[in-house]
Amino acid sequence: MEIQRRHINASLKGFNEDENSAEFIISDATQDRHGTIIAHDKWSLSNYEKNPIVMYQHAGHYSDDPDNTIGRGEVRFEDDKLIGKVFFEPKDINEKADKIAQKVAFGTLRATSVGFMPL
């Protein structure tokens, strides 16, 4: 089964400097740029929750660079939207994660994508 990616419009909900975290709307019931619609009650998150990591540009699966894993994540549903929260790794662990967190906080990076397998 091929992994697909869901890309939605700018989805940053906010950045929390104290936690070094950001929340994003990572999916909703609107059509994405590939024409896909996934209703909130159709997501199965049990596999993700076993190892809730966040990867930059989906590179973690395809790279030997551990710094492509930029933090740990949490997911929840809110008002028919899938919300993701990333806790970025600190600079002393991962300079790439720190740079990405700074870009999110500044507003340069505002969107996410998720990989999924249709069932």
Biopython code that builds the backbone (N, CA, C, O; Angstrom):
import numpy as np
from Bio.PDB.StructureBuilder import StructureBuilder

atoms = [
    (1, "MET", "N", (0.840, -1.171, 0.000)),
    (1, "MET", "CA", (0.000, 0.000, 0.000)),
    (1, "MET", "C", (0.893, 1.244, 0.000)),
    (1, "MET", "O", (1.804, 1.353, 0.821)),
    (2, "GLU", "N", (0.644, 2.154, -0.889)),
    (2, "GLU", "CA", (1.467, 3.356, -1.046)),
    (2, "GLU", "C", (1.082, 4.423, -0.015)),
    (2, "GLU", "O", (-0.096, 4.670, 0.243)),
    (3, "ILE", "N", (2.118, 5.048, 0.564)),
    (3, "ILE", "CA", (1.877, 6.158, 1.479)),
    (3, "ILE", "C", (1.579, 7.398, 0.659)),
    (3, "ILE", "O", (2.298, 7.718, -0.287)),
    (4, "GLN", "N", (0.523, 8.087, 1.024)),
    (4, "GLN", "CA", (0.166, 9.343, 0.379)),
    (4, "GLN", "C", (0.387, 10.469, 1.363)),
    (4, "GLN", "O", (0.503, 10.237, 2.566)),
    (5, "ARG", "N", (0.444, 11.684, 0.859)),
    (5, "ARG", "CA", (0.611, 12.839, 1.718)),
    (5, "ARG", "C", (-0.581, 13.761, 1.550)),
    (5, "ARG", "O", (-1.102, 13.934, 0.448)),
    (6, "ARG", "N", (-0.997, 14.340, 2.636)),
    (6, "ARG", "CA", (-2.101, 15.299, 2.609)),
    (6, "ARG", "C", (-1.513, 16.674, 2.856)),
    (6, "ARG", "O", (-0.872, 16.901, 3.882)),
    (7, "HIS", "N", (-1.723, 17.585, 1.935)),
    (7, "HIS", "CA", (-1.222, 18.950, 2.031)),
    (7, "HIS", "C", (-2.431, 19.881, 2.121)),
    (7, "HIS", "O", (-3.285, 19.885, 1.235)),
    (8, "ILE", "N", (-2.496, 20.667, 3.194)),
    (8, "ILE", "CA", (-3.580, 21.631, 3.321)),
    (8, "ILE", "C", (-2.990, 23.028, 3.409)),
    (8, "ILE", "O", (-1.782, 23.192, 3.577)),
    (9, "ASN", "N", (-3.840, 24.021, 3.297)),
    (9, "ASN", "CA", (-3.383, 25.410, 3.335)),
    (9, "ASN", "C", (-2.747, 25.743, 4.678)),
    (9, "ASN", "O", (-2.805, 24.956, 5.623)),
    (10, "ALA", "N", (-2.136, 26.929, 4.743)),
    (10, "ALA", "CA", (-1.451, 27.380, 5.953)),
    (10, "ALA", "C", (-2.272, 27.009, 7.182)),
    (10, "ALA", "O", (-3.462, 27.314, 7.258)),
    (11, "SER", "N", (-1.631, 26.353, 8.140)),
    (11, "SER", "CA", (-2.402, 25.758, 9.212)),
    (11, "SER", "C", (-1.836, 25.994, 10.604)),
    (11, "SER", "O", (-2.279, 25.347, 11.552)),
    (12, "LEU", "N", (-0.880, 26.891, 10.760)),
    (12, "LEU", "CA", (-0.313, 27.150, 12.075)),
    (12, "LEU", "C", (-1.374, 27.758, 12.984)),
    (12, "LEU", "O", (-1.970, 28.785, 12.657)),
    (13, "LYS", "N", (-1.605, 27.117, 14.125)),
    (13, "LYS", "CA", (-2.536, 27.656, 15.124)),
    (13, "LYS", "C", (-1.816, 28.560, 16.096)),
    (13, "LYS", "O", (-2.383, 29.555, 16.548)),
    (14, "GLY", "N", (-0.581, 28.238, 16.427)),
    (14, "GLY", "CA", (0.152, 29.064, 17.362)),
    (14, "GLY", "C", (1.455, 28.428, 17.793)),
    (14, "GLY", "O", (1.657, 27.223, 17.641)),
    (15, "PHE", "N", (2.340, 29.258, 18.337)),
    (15, "PHE", "CA", (3.642, 28.816, 18.825)),
    (15, "PHE", "C", (3.752, 29.159, 20.309)),
    (15, "PHE", "O", (3.436, 30.277, 20.717)),
    (16, "ASN", "N", (4.197, 28.206, 21.106)),
    (16, "ASN", "CA", (4.361, 28.394, 22.537)),
    (16, "ASN", "C", (5.855, 28.401, 22.850)),
    (16, "ASN", "O", (6.501, 27.354, 22.843)),
    (17, "GLU", "N", (6.400, 29.584, 23.125)),
    (17, "GLU", "CA", (7.833, 29.705, 23.379)),
    (17, "GLU", "C", (8.264, 28.953, 24.629)),
    (17, "GLU", "O", (9.345, 28.366, 24.647)),
    (18, "ASP", "N", (7.439, 28.958, 25.678)),
    (18, "ASP", "CA", (7.799, 28.277, 26.924)),
    (18, "ASP", "C", (7.996, 26.779, 26.719)),
    (18, "ASP", "O", (8.886, 26.177, 27.320)),
    (19, "GLU", "N", (7.164, 26.179, 25.869)),
    (19, "GLU", "CA", (7.259, 24.739, 25.590)),
    (19, "GLU", "C", (8.117, 24.427, 24.372)),
    (19, "GLU", "O", (8.442, 23.266, 24.121)),
    (20, "ASN", "N", (8.488, 25.468, 23.605)),
    (20, "ASN", "CA", (9.156, 25.271, 22.312)),
    (20, "ASN", "C", (8.304, 24.335, 21.450)),
    (20, "ASN", "O", (8.787, 23.345, 20.900)),
    (21, "SER", "N", (7.021, 24.689, 21.354)),
    (21, "SER", "CA", (6.073, 23.837, 20.641)),
    (21, "SER", "C", (5.196, 24.677, 19.720)),
    (21, "SER", "O", (5.075, 25.892, 19.875)),
    (22, "ALA", "N", (4.597, 23.995, 18.768)),
    (22, "ALA", "CA", (3.658, 24.645, 17.859)),
    (22, "ALA", "C", (2.495, 23.707, 17.597)),
    (22, "ALA", "O", (2.652, 22.487, 17.565)),
    (23, "GLU", "N", (1.314, 24.304, 17.409)),
    (23, "GLU", "CA", (0.134, 23.532, 17.046)),
    (23, "GLU", "C", (-0.275, 23.883, 15.629)),
    (23, "GLU", "O", (-0.219, 25.037, 15.205)),
    (24, "PHE", "N", (-0.689, 22.850, 14.910)),
    (24, "PHE", "CA", (-1.120, 22.994, 13.522)),
    (24, "PHE", "C", (-2.436, 22.262, 13.324)),
    (24, "PHE", "O", (-2.705, 21.256, 13.981)),
    (25, "ILE", "N", (-3.247, 22.769, 12.420)),
    (25, "ILE", "CA", (-4.353, 21.978, 11.888)),
    (25, "ILE", "C", (-3.705, 21.113, 10.815)),
    (25, "ILE", "O", (-3.249, 21.629, 9.794)),
    (26, "ILE", "N", (-3.661, 19.809, 11.038)),
    (26, "ILE", "CA", (-2.973, 18.955, 10.074)),
    (26, "ILE", "C", (-3.925, 18.274, 9.105)),
    (26, "ILE", "O", (-3.496, 17.713, 8.096)),
    (27, "SER", "N", (-5.211, 18.321, 9.407)),
    (27, "SER", "CA", (-6.199, 17.830, 8.448)),
    (27, "SER", "C", (-7.579, 18.317, 8.861)),
    (27, "SER", "O", (-7.861, 18.499, 10.046)),
    (28, "ASP", "N", (-8.422, 18.521, 7.879)),
    (28, "ASP", "CA", (-9.828, 18.798, 8.117)),
    (28, "ASP", "C", (-10.608, 18.178, 6.967)),
    (28, "ASP", "O", (-10.023, 17.509, 6.115)),
    (29, "ALA", "N", (-11.883, 18.385, 6.930)),
    (29, "ALA", "CA", (-12.721, 17.711, 5.938)),
    (29, "ALA", "C", (-12.804, 18.464, 4.610)),
    (29, "ALA", "O", (-13.693, 18.196, 3.802)),
    (30, "THR", "N", (-11.882, 19.404, 4.379)),
    (30, "THR", "CA", (-11.868, 20.092, 3.091)),
    (30, "THR", "C", (-10.952, 19.360, 2.121)),
    (30, "THR", "O", (-10.109, 18.554, 2.515)),
    (31, "GLN", "N", (-11.138, 19.657, 0.870)),
    (31, "GLN", "CA", (-10.344, 19.023, -0.181)),
    (31, "GLN", "C", (-8.926, 19.598, -0.179)),
    (31, "GLN", "O", (-8.743, 20.815, -0.163)),
    (32, "ASP", "N", (-7.926, 18.713, -0.194)),
    (32, "ASP", "CA", (-6.543, 19.183, -0.261)),
    (32, "ASP", "C", (-6.146, 19.410, -1.714)),
    (32, "ASP", "O", (-6.961, 19.233, -2.619)),
    (33, "ARG", "N", (-4.894, 19.801, -1.936)),
    (33, "ARG", "CA", (-4.471, 20.141, -3.304)),
    (33, "ARG", "C", (-4.387, 18.944, -4.236)),
    (33, "ARG", "O", (-4.234, 19.112, -5.446)),
    (34, "HIS", "N", (-4.487, 17.732, -3.686)),
    (34, "HIS", "CA", (-4.497, 16.523, -4.517)),
    (34, "HIS", "C", (-5.915, 16.006, -4.738)),
    (34, "HIS", "O", (-6.107, 14.971, -5.375)),
    (35, "GLY", "N", (-6.919, 16.730, -4.207)),
    (35, "GLY", "CA", (-8.306, 16.329, -4.372)),
    (35, "GLY", "C", (-8.800, 15.358, -3.314)),
    (35, "GLY", "O", (-9.907, 14.833, -3.433)),
    (36, "THR", "N", (-8.001, 15.108, -2.278)),
    (36, "THR", "CA", (-8.355, 14.161, -1.229)),
    (36, "THR", "C", (-9.163, 14.850, -0.128)),
    (36, "THR", "O", (-8.871, 15.979, 0.267)),
    (37, "ILE", "N", (-10.173, 14.149, 0.350)),
    (37, "ILE", "CA", (-10.934, 14.595, 1.514)),
    (37, "ILE", "C", (-10.937, 13.441, 2.512)),
    (37, "ILE", "O", (-11.289, 12.313, 2.168)),
    (38, "ILE", "N", (-10.539, 13.734, 3.761)),
    (38, "ILE", "CA", (-10.550, 12.714, 4.814)),
    (38, "ILE", "C", (-11.378, 13.266, 5.972)),
    (38, "ILE", "O", (-11.010, 14.255, 6.606)),
    (39, "ALA", "N", (-12.498, 12.607, 6.229)),
    (39, "ALA", "CA", (-13.337, 13.014, 7.359)),
    (39, "ALA", "C", (-12.606, 12.722, 8.661)),
    (39, "ALA", "O", (-11.844, 11.759, 8.749)),
    (40, "HIS", "N", (-12.838, 13.555, 9.674)),
    (40, "HIS", "CA", (-12.093, 13.406, 10.926)),
    (40, "HIS", "C", (-12.315, 12.049, 11.583)),
    (40, "HIS", "O", (-11.424, 11.553, 12.273)),
    (41, "ASP", "N", (-13.481, 11.439, 11.385)),
    (41, "ASP", "CA", (-13.750, 10.154, 12.029)),
    (41, "ASP", "C", (-13.191, 8.962, 11.246)),
    (41, "ASP", "O", (-13.421, 7.810, 11.613)),
    (42, "LYS", "N", (-12.464, 9.243, 10.178)),
    (42, "LYS", "CA", (-11.871, 8.166, 9.369)),
    (42, "LYS", "C", (-10.379, 7.982, 9.630)),
    (42, "LYS", "O", (-9.759, 7.085, 9.058)),
    (43, "TRP", "N", (-9.799, 8.816, 10.484)),
    (43, "TRP", "CA", (-8.381, 8.687, 10.808)),
    (43, "TRP", "C", (-8.172, 7.566, 11.818)),
    (43, "TRP", "O", (-8.921, 7.451, 12.788)),
    (44, "SER", "N", (-7.151, 6.739, 11.589)),
    (44, "SER", "CA", (-6.709, 5.758, 12.567)),
    (44, "SER", "C", (-5.316, 6.188, 13.002)),
    (44, "SER", "O", (-4.373, 6.136, 12.212)),
    (45, "LEU", "N", (-5.183, 6.609, 14.242)),
    (45, "LEU", "CA", (-3.929, 7.182, 14.736)),
    (45, "LEU", "C", (-3.150, 6.239, 15.644)),
    (45, "LEU", "O", (-2.103, 6.618, 16.168)),
    (46, "SER", "N", (-3.638, 5.030, 15.836)),
    (46, "SER", "CA", (-3.012, 4.120, 16.800)),
    (46, "SER", "C", (-1.559, 3.799, 16.432)),
    (46, "SER", "O", (-0.717, 3.699, 17.324)),
    (47, "ASN", "N", (-1.254, 3.637, 15.175)),
    (47, "ASN", "CA", (0.131, 3.344, 14.783)),
    (47, "ASN", "C", (1.031, 4.550, 15.049)),
    (47, "ASN", "O", (2.138, 4.389, 15.562)),
    (48, "TYR", "N", (0.574, 5.749, 14.710)),
    (48, "TYR", "CA", (1.368, 6.952, 14.969)),
    (48, "TYR", "C", (1.626, 7.125, 16.464)),
    (48, "TYR", "O", (2.731, 7.481, 16.872)),
    (49, "GLU", "N", (0.612, 6.876, 17.267)),
    (49, "GLU", "CA", (0.739, 7.097, 18.705)),
    (49, "GLU", "C", (1.730, 6.142, 19.373)),
    (49, "GLU", "O", (2.160, 6.392, 20.498)),
    (50, "LYS", "N", (2.097, 5.055, 18.697)),
    (50, "LYS", "CA", (3.118, 4.144, 19.232)),
    (50, "LYS", "C", (4.505, 4.784, 19.201)),
    (50, "LYS", "O", (5.346, 4.469, 20.043)),
    (51, "ASN", "N", (4.750, 5.663, 18.258)),
    (51, "ASN", "CA", (6.037, 6.348, 18.116)),
    (51, "ASN", "C", (5.777, 7.734, 17.527)),
    (51, "ASN", "O", (6.037, 7.962, 16.345)),
    (52, "PRO", "N", (5.270, 8.651, 18.334)),
    (52, "PRO", "CA", (4.806, 9.950, 17.820)),
    (52, "PRO", "C", (5.938, 10.942, 17.556)),
    (52, "PRO", "O", (6.173, 11.863, 18.337)),
    (53, "ILE", "N", (6.622, 10.736, 16.456)),
    (53, "ILE", "CA", (7.704, 11.643, 16.089)),
    (53, "ILE", "C", (7.261, 12.546, 14.946)),
    (53, "ILE", "O", (6.338, 12.229, 14.196)),
    (54, "VAL", "N", (7.944, 13.675, 14.836)),
    (54, "VAL", "CA", (7.683, 14.629, 13.762)),
    (54, "VAL", "C", (8.953, 14.733, 12.941)),
    (54, "VAL", "O", (10.041, 14.952, 13.473)),
    (55, "MET", "N", (8.797, 14.572, 11.640)),
    (55, "MET", "CA", (9.935, 14.603, 10.730)),
    (55, "MET", "C", (9.845, 15.816, 9.828)),
    (55, "MET", "O", (8.755, 16.209, 9.412)),
    (56, "TYR", "N", (10.966, 16.400, 9.528)),
    (56, "TYR", "CA", (11.000, 17.536, 8.620)),
    (56, "TYR", "C", (10.960, 17.040, 7.183)),
    (56, "TYR", "O", (11.801, 16.243, 6.769)),
    (57, "GLN", "N", (9.985, 17.513, 6.431)),
    (57, "GLN", "CA", (9.819, 17.182, 5.012)),
    (57, "GLN", "C", (9.717, 15.675, 4.775)),
    (57, "GLN", "O", (10.137, 15.190, 3.725)),
    (58, "HIS", "N", (9.173, 14.935, 5.723)),
    (58, "HIS", "CA", (9.015, 13.480, 5.622)),
    (58, "HIS", "C", (10.352, 12.761, 5.460)),
    (58, "HIS", "O", (10.375, 11.588, 5.088)),
    (59, "ALA", "N", (11.447, 13.434, 5.728)),
    (59, "ALA", "CA", (12.777, 12.881, 5.440)),
    (59, "ALA", "C", (13.185, 11.777, 6.397)),
    (59, "ALA", "O", (14.051, 10.977, 6.047)),
    (60, "GLY", "N", (12.618, 11.694, 7.561)),
    (60, "GLY", "CA", (13.041, 10.709, 8.542)),
    (60, "GLY", "C", (12.962, 9.280, 8.058)),
    (60, "GLY", "O", (13.805, 8.458, 8.416)),
    (61, "HIS", "N", (11.959, 8.969, 7.249)),
    (61, "HIS", "CA", (11.811, 7.611, 6.739)),
    (61, "HIS", "C", (12.840, 7.276, 5.669)),
    (61, "HIS", "O", (13.105, 6.101, 5.411)),
    (62, "TYR", "N", (13.416, 8.283, 5.050)),
    (62, "TYR", "CA", (14.250, 8.048, 3.885)),
    (62, "TYR", "C", (15.691, 8.507, 4.078)),
    (62, "TYR", "O", (16.435, 8.627, 3.105)),
    (63, "SER", "N", (16.088, 8.762, 5.299)),
    (63, "SER", "CA", (17.396, 9.350, 5.526)),
    (63, "SER", "C", (18.082, 8.696, 6.709)),
    (63, "SER", "O", (17.434, 8.205, 7.633)),
    (64, "ASP", "N", (19.405, 8.698, 6.663)),
    (64, "ASP", "CA", (20.180, 8.220, 7.802)),
    (64, "ASP", "C", (20.484, 9.345, 8.777)),
    (64, "ASP", "O", (21.156, 9.117, 9.783)),
    (65, "ASP", "N", (20.006, 10.556, 8.505)),
    (65, "ASP", "CA", (20.288, 11.712, 9.347)),
    (65, "ASP", "C", (19.264, 11.784, 10.484)),
    (65, "ASP", "O", (18.100, 12.095, 10.234)),
    (66, "PRO", "N", (19.670, 11.504, 11.723)),
    (66, "PRO", "CA", (18.699, 11.529, 12.818)),
    (66, "PRO", "C", (18.140, 12.919, 13.092)),
    (66, "PRO", "O", (17.103, 13.043, 13.744)),
    (67, "ASP", "N", (18.806, 13.972, 12.606)),
    (67, "ASP", "CA", (18.307, 15.327, 12.837)),
    (67, "ASP", "C", (17.106, 15.669, 11.975)),
    (67, "ASP", "O", (16.508, 16.730, 12.156)),
    (68, "ASN", "N", (16.731, 14.794, 11.034)),
    (68, "ASN", "CA", (15.487, 15.002, 10.294)),
    (68, "ASN", "C", (14.269, 14.727, 11.173)),
    (68, "ASN", "O", (13.165, 15.171, 10.857)),
    (69, "THR", "N", (14.461, 14.002, 12.267)),
    (69, "THR", "CA", (13.419, 13.880, 13.278)),
    (69, "THR", "C", (13.581, 15.093, 14.177)),
    (69, "THR", "O", (14.560, 15.204, 14.915)),
    (70, "ILE", "N", (12.602, 16.016, 14.110)),
    (70, "ILE", "CA", (12.775, 17.324, 14.751)),
    (70, "ILE", "C", (12.062, 17.448, 16.089)),
    (70, "ILE", "O", (12.218, 18.456, 16.778)),
    (71, "GLY", "N", (11.283, 16.442, 16.468)),
    (71, "GLY", "CA", (10.606, 16.525, 17.753)),
    (71, "GLY", "C", (9.615, 15.399, 17.947)),
    (71, "GLY", "O", (9.482, 14.495, 17.122)),
    (72, "ARG", "N", (8.926, 15.488, 19.073)),
    (72, "ARG", "CA", (7.863, 14.528, 19.353)),
    (72, "ARG", "C", (6.520, 15.215, 19.146)),
    (72, "ARG", "O", (6.409, 16.436, 19.251)),
    (73, "GLY", "N", (5.516, 14.422, 18.855)),
    (73, "GLY", "CA", (4.228, 15.002, 18.534)),
    (73, "GLY", "C", (3.091, 14.472, 19.376)),
    (73, "GLY", "O", (3.186, 13.414, 19.999)),
    (74, "GLU", "N", (2.025, 15.226, 19.379)),
    (74, "GLU", "CA", (0.747, 14.825, 19.961)),
    (74, "GLU", "C", (-0.330, 15.148, 18.936)),
    (74, "GLU", "O", (-0.223, 16.133, 18.206)),
    (75, "VAL", "N", (-1.361, 14.322, 18.880)),
    (75, "VAL", "CA", (-2.482, 14.574, 17.969)),
    (75, "VAL", "C", (-3.792, 14.468, 18.743)),
    (75, "VAL", "O", (-3.904, 13.712, 19.708)),
    (76, "ARG", "N", (-4.776, 15.241, 18.298)),
    (76, "ARG", "CA", (-6.105, 15.206, 18.892)),
    (76, "ARG", "C", (-7.104, 15.751, 17.870)),
    (76, "ARG", "O", (-6.720, 16.378, 16.882)),
    (77, "PHE", "N", (-8.360, 15.509, 18.117)),
    (77, "PHE", "CA", (-9.415, 16.072, 17.288)),
    (77, "PHE", "C", (-10.048, 17.242, 18.011)),
    (77, "PHE", "O", (-10.267, 17.204, 19.222)),
    (78, "GLU", "N", (-10.338, 18.285, 17.245)),
    (78, "GLU", "CA", (-10.972, 19.485, 17.792)),
    (78, "GLU", "C", (-11.861, 20.070, 16.699)),
    (78, "GLU", "O", (-11.375, 20.445, 15.631)),
    (79, "ASP", "N", (-13.163, 20.148, 16.967)),
    (79, "ASP", "CA", (-14.099, 20.724, 15.993)),
    (79, "ASP", "C", (-13.929, 20.124, 14.601)),
    (79, "ASP", "O", (-13.808, 20.862, 13.623)),
    (80, "ASP", "N", (-13.918, 18.814, 14.500)),
    (80, "ASP", "CA", (-13.801, 18.088, 13.225)),
    (80, "ASP", "C", (-12.482, 18.338, 12.501)),
    (80, "ASP", "O", (-12.396, 18.151, 11.287)),
    (81, "LYS", "N", (-11.466, 18.753, 13.229)),
    (81, "LYS", "CA", (-10.137, 18.962, 12.653)),
    (81, "LYS", "C", (-9.142, 18.090, 13.407)),
    (81, "LYS", "O", (-9.275, 17.870, 14.610)),
    (82, "LEU", "N", (-8.142, 17.598, 12.678)),
    (82, "LEU", "CA", (-7.045, 16.864, 13.293)),
    (82, "LEU", "C", (-5.971, 17.886, 13.638)),
    (82, "LEU", "O", (-5.423, 18.546, 12.756)),
    (83, "ILE", "N", (-5.676, 18.010, 14.922)),
    (83, "ILE", "CA", (-4.706, 18.984, 15.411)),
    (83, "ILE", "C", (-3.440, 18.240, 15.804)),
    (83, "ILE", "O", (-3.491, 17.228, 16.504)),
    (84, "GLY", "N", (-2.311, 18.749, 15.350)),
    (84, "GLY", "CA", (-1.024, 18.183, 15.720)),
    (84, "GLY", "C", (-0.203, 19.204, 16.474)),
    (84, "GLY", "O", (-0.185, 20.387, 16.134)),
    (85, "LYS", "N", (0.478, 18.728, 17.505)),
    (85, "LYS", "CA", (1.359, 19.595, 18.270)),
    (85, "LYS", "C", (2.747, 18.986, 18.230)),
    (85, "LYS", "O", (2.926, 17.798, 18.499)),
    (86, "VAL", "N", (3.717, 19.803, 17.894)),
    (86, "VAL", "CA", (5.105, 19.341, 17.874)),
    (86, "VAL", "C", (5.873, 20.038, 18.986)),
    (86, "VAL", "O", (5.798, 21.255, 19.154)),
    (87, "PHE", "N", (6.607, 19.238, 19.736)),
    (87, "PHE", "CA", (7.538, 19.743, 20.743)),
    (87, "PHE", "C", (8.925, 19.624, 20.116)),
    (87, "PHE", "O", (9.476, 18.528, 20.013)),
    (88, "PHE", "N", (9.481, 20.751, 19.700)),
    (88, "PHE", "CA", (10.748, 20.738, 18.984)),
    (88, "PHE", "C", (11.901, 20.355, 19.904)),
    (88, "PHE", "O", (11.948, 20.771, 21.062)),
    (89, "GLU", "N", (12.830, 19.557, 19.379)),
    (89, "GLU", "CA", (14.028, 19.228, 20.134)),
    (89, "GLU", "C", (14.840, 20.495, 20.353)),
    (89, "GLU", "O", (14.900, 21.349, 19.469)),
    (90, "PRO", "N", (15.472, 20.630, 21.526)),
    (90, "PRO", "CA", (16.266, 21.833, 21.789)),
    (90, "PRO", "C", (17.552, 21.870, 20.968)),
    (90, "PRO", "O", (18.017, 20.854, 20.451)),
    (91, "LYS", "N", (18.103, 23.062, 20.868)),
    (91, "LYS", "CA", (19.283, 23.302, 20.039)),
    (91, "LYS", "C", (20.451, 22.397, 20.411)),
    (91, "LYS", "O", (21.176, 21.944, 19.525)),
    (92, "ASP", "N", (20.654, 22.121, 21.706)),
    (92, "ASP", "CA", (21.799, 21.298, 22.101)),
    (92, "ASP", "C", (21.654, 19.843, 21.668)),
    (92, "ASP", "O", (22.635, 19.099, 21.662)),
    (93, "ILE", "N", (20.441, 19.430, 21.307)),
    (93, "ILE", "CA", (20.212, 18.084, 20.765)),
    (93, "ILE", "C", (20.181, 18.115, 19.248)),
    (93, "ILE", "O", (20.713, 17.218, 18.594)),
    (94, "ASN", "N", (19.551, 19.163, 18.674)),
    (94, "ASN", "CA", (19.295, 19.164, 17.242)),
    (94, "ASN", "C", (19.205, 20.610, 16.724)),
    (94, "ASN", "O", (18.177, 21.268, 16.884)),
    (95, "GLU", "N", (20.274, 21.090, 16.113)),
    (95, "GLU", "CA", (20.295, 22.460, 15.579)),
    (95, "GLU", "C", (19.279, 22.653, 14.469)),
    (95, "GLU", "O", (18.703, 23.733, 14.336)),
    (96, "LYS", "N", (19.050, 21.614, 13.668)),
    (96, "LYS", "CA", (18.061, 21.721, 12.585)),
    (96, "LYS", "C", (16.661, 21.942, 13.172)),
    (96, "LYS", "O", (15.910, 22.782, 12.677)),
    (97, "ALA", "N", (16.314, 21.203, 14.210)),
    (97, "ALA", "CA", (15.005, 21.371, 14.846)),
    (97, "ALA", "C", (14.860, 22.773, 15.419)),
    (97, "ALA", "O", (13.793, 23.380, 15.328)),
    (98, "ASP", "N", (15.936, 23.285, 16.011)),
    (98, "ASP", "CA", (15.900, 24.633, 16.565)),
    (98, "ASP", "C", (15.668, 25.669, 15.463)),
    (98, "ASP", "O", (14.888, 26.603, 15.643)),
    (99, "LYS", "N", (16.333, 25.507, 14.342)),
    (99, "LYS", "CA", (16.151, 26.445, 13.223)),
    (99, "LYS", "C", (14.717, 26.387, 12.702)),
    (99, "LYS", "O", (14.111, 27.421, 12.424)),
    (100, "ILE", "N", (14.180, 25.184, 12.571)),
    (100, "ILE", "CA", (12.803, 25.039, 12.078)),
    (100, "ILE", "C", (11.827, 25.656, 13.079)),
    (100, "ILE", "O", (10.874, 26.325, 12.680)),
    (101, "ALA", "N", (12.058, 25.435, 14.381)),
    (101, "ALA", "CA", (11.192, 26.040, 15.406)),
    (101, "ALA", "C", (11.224, 27.560, 15.294)),
    (101, "ALA", "O", (10.187, 28.214, 15.402)),
    (102, "GLN", "N", (12.401, 28.119, 15.079)),
    (102, "GLN", "CA", (12.513, 29.570, 14.943)),
    (102, "GLN", "C", (11.759, 30.067, 13.710)),
    (102, "GLN", "O", (11.127, 31.123, 13.754)),
    (103, "LYS", "N", (11.823, 29.321, 12.622)),
    (103, "LYS", "CA", (11.102, 29.709, 11.411)),
    (103, "LYS", "C", (9.586, 29.622, 11.618)),
    (103, "LYS", "O", (8.837, 30.448, 11.095)),
    (104, "VAL", "N", (9.137, 28.622, 12.381)),
    (104, "VAL", "CA", (7.721, 28.518, 12.702)),
    (104, "VAL", "C", (7.298, 29.692, 13.579)),
    (104, "VAL", "O", (6.274, 30.325, 13.321)),
    (105, "ALA", "N", (8.080, 29.984, 14.611)),
    (105, "ALA", "CA", (7.760, 31.094, 15.511)),
    (105, "ALA", "C", (7.733, 32.422, 14.768)),
    (105, "ALA", "O", (6.899, 33.277, 15.063)),
    (106, "PHE", "N", (8.631, 32.605, 13.811)),
    (106, "PHE", "CA", (8.694, 33.840, 13.023)),
    (106, "PHE", "C", (7.549, 33.937, 12.023)),
    (106, "PHE", "O", (7.150, 35.035, 11.635)),
    (107, "GLY", "N", (7.020, 32.789, 11.606)),
    (107, "GLY", "CA", (5.920, 32.771, 10.638)),
    (107, "GLY", "C", (6.330, 32.397, 9.229)),
    (107, "GLY", "O", (5.502, 32.408, 8.318)),
    (108, "THR", "N", (7.592, 32.068, 9.041)),
    (108, "THR", "CA", (8.056, 31.662, 7.717)),
    (108, "THR", "C", (7.479, 30.304, 7.330)),
    (108, "THR", "O", (7.000, 30.123, 6.211)),
    (109, "LEU", "N", (7.528, 29.355, 8.254)),
    (109, "LEU", "CA", (6.931, 28.033, 8.039)),
    (109, "LEU", "C", (5.603, 28.006, 8.773)),
    (109, "LEU", "O", (5.557, 28.197, 9.989)),
    (110, "ARG", "N", (4.495, 27.766, 8.023)),
    (110, "ARG", "CA", (3.161, 27.831, 8.626)),
    (110, "ARG", "C", (2.285, 26.631, 8.303)),
    (110, "ARG", "O", (1.144, 26.560, 8.760)),
    (111, "ALA", "N", (2.791, 25.707, 7.539)),
    (111, "ALA", "CA", (1.939, 24.615, 7.079)),
    (111, "ALA", "C", (2.603, 23.269, 7.332)),
    (111, "ALA", "O", (3.803, 23.184, 7.590)),
    (112, "THR", "N", (1.809, 22.242, 7.253)),
    (112, "THR", "CA", (2.282, 20.883, 7.478)),
    (112, "THR", "C", (1.728, 19.963, 6.397)),
    (112, "THR", "O", (0.858, 20.341, 5.612)),
    (113, "SER", "N", (2.250, 18.770, 6.384)),
    (113, "SER", "CA", (1.631, 17.702, 5.597)),
    (113, "SER", "C", (1.743, 16.432, 6.415)),
    (113, "SER", "O", (2.628, 16.306, 7.261)),
    (114, "VAL", "N", (0.860, 15.508, 6.168)),
    (114, "VAL", "CA", (0.871, 14.247, 6.873)),
    (114, "VAL", "C", (0.930, 13.123, 5.855)),
    (114, "VAL", "O", (0.346, 13.207, 4.774)),
    (115, "GLY", "N", (1.640, 12.078, 6.217)),
    (115, "GLY", "CA", (1.637, 10.861, 5.400)),
    (115, "GLY", "C", (0.540, 9.941, 5.900)),
    (115, "GLY", "O", (0.298, 9.855, 7.104)),
    (116, "PHE", "N", (-0.125, 9.251, 4.983)),
    (116, "PHE", "CA", (-1.186, 8.334, 5.383)),
    (116, "PHE", "C", (-1.321, 7.225, 4.351)),
    (116, "PHE", "O", (-0.907, 7.369, 3.200)),
    (117, "MET", "N", (-1.904, 6.127, 4.782)),
    (117, "MET", "CA", (-2.226, 5.027, 3.890)),
    (117, "MET", "C", (-3.736, 4.869, 3.876)),
    (117, "MET", "O", (-4.335, 4.637, 4.926)),
    (118, "PRO", "N", (-4.363, 4.989, 2.719)),
    (118, "PRO", "CA", (-5.819, 4.805, 2.655)),
    (118, "PRO", "C", (-6.183, 3.375, 3.011)),
    (118, "PRO", "O", (-5.530, 2.430, 2.570)),
    (119, "LEU", "N", (-7.214, 3.225, 3.799)),
    (119, "LEU", "CA", (-7.682, 1.884, 4.192)),
    (119, "LEU", "C", (-8.975, 1.565, 3.469)),
    (119, "LEU", "O", (-9.538, 0.486, 3.657)),
]
sb = StructureBuilder()
sb.init_structure("model")
sb.init_model(0)
sb.init_chain("A")
sb.init_seg("    ")
for serial, (resi, resn, name, xyz) in enumerate(atoms, 1):
    if name == "N":
        sb.init_residue(resn, " ", resi, " ")
    sb.init_atom(name, np.array(xyz, "f"), 0.0, 1.0, " ", f" {name:<3s}", serial, name[0])
structure = sb.get_structure()
